[in-house]
């Protein structure tokens, strides 16, 4: 419900999201991916996901794998 509210009421605003659930950023226009406080990637999620070597693509792949097998596996 929070994501839906942000999408409906802040369409013309810059929204900074600190994501704990990777799926919450996939609809964003742009993603800034930090690693150890340094910028690692900055682009649209669509472009980053196309590049299988990108950190975002690897994180989504790991999230998907764990979701399909269970996080305790």
N, C-alpha and C positions, 0 to 999 in steps of 0.2 A: 504494500500500500504506500510506503514511503517513496519507492521508485516511481510509482504511477503518479503520485502527487508532484514530484519534481519534474517529471516529463510533461505534465499538463500545465503547470503554473510557472515554470521557469524556462520556457522555450527560447526566450530572447536574452537569457542571462548566462554568464559564465558560472558553471557549477564545478566545484572541486570536490571530488569523491575520494575518500580513502577507503579502499575496498578490502573487505575481509572475505567476501564471496566474489569470486572471479566473474560470475555471470552478471553482477551488477554494473560492470563497466562496458560490457559488450555493445550496448546501444549508444555509447558516448560518441561524440564527433571526433575527439582526439584523446589519446592516452599518453601520459608521461609515465614511463616505467623507470623507477629508481632501484638501484642496487647499491647497498652500503652508502646511501646518501648521495650518490652520483647518478646523473641522468644516463641511462643505458639506451633507452629508445623513446622516440616521440613521433607518433604518426597516428593515422586512423586505425581503429581495431581491425577493420577489414584488410588493410594493407599489411599490418603486422601479422595477422593470422595466415595470410597467403605465404609468408616467408616462414617455412617450417623451422628455420634455425633461429628465429627471433625468440627472445625471452618470453614474450606474451604467448606465442604459439606453443612453446614448450610447457608453460604453466597451465594453459588450457588443456593440452593433451594429458598432462599429469592429473589434473582435476577430473577430467573425463574418465581416465583409466581408474582412478580411485573411486569415483562415483559408481562406476559399473561393477567394481569388485568389492566394494566396501572399504572404508578407511582403515579398518583394523587388519586387512589382509596384507 
